Amino acid sequence: MIFLFNWFVKITGWLPYKLLVRPKIYYEDRSVQSRKIKGNAIVVSNHNALLDFAVTMFTFPTRTLRCAVAEVMFKKNFLMTLFLKLMGTVRVDRDIHDFSFLGKCKSILSKGGVVEIYPESRLPNPGEERPLEFKTSAVYLALESGAKIIPIYNNAKYFTKDPMRIMIGKPIDVRELYRDDLSEKDNIENINAYVRGKIIEYGNQIRLIDEGNEKQ
């Protein structure tokens, strides 16, 4: 049901998405990671708006992304809750600090699935530096499951005359970054900072592209 409903949403939403967002895709190294994801993976993205979910879904259209979604979205109304369940999202109850979602995500990955996580955990408030500090759940999950992290960045150009620019990064094998001379806590924090740094790097590259186009 989840697979079929995802494809229904992709097929019916593709044309509106293309017309309204006009996405342009860039790659850190297309020979290593294209829009096709092989095997299990954890897609990690910056978070600008609720529609980021749709951007990521259409960026990797051949896979069913199981997104970790905050409890507040499940409390909006019946239709939203039904939609999120049919999409196969994983509920994250932040208010009660419930980490059972990590077990659900690990189960999805163990079956070769793809999990989508927004490590900022919430949308930024006006004036806050972006991206926000990352929660460590994606790195912890990658270490536990062995799945690689695929970092991506989008410039949040929703409903503007400018195209949405999306940068897909090279997969990150967090186990290769793990240092035996450090504690697990320090390793997770260091790797988490590395992942956030890559997304900041992609953001800077996209901004240079935007600025170059504005000068033309």
Helices and strands as residue ranges (DSSP letters): H 2-21, E 24-27, E 41-45, H 52-59, E 65-70, H 71-74, H 78-86, E 90-92, H 100-110, E 114-117, H 137-145, E 148-154, E 165-168, H 174-177, H 184-215
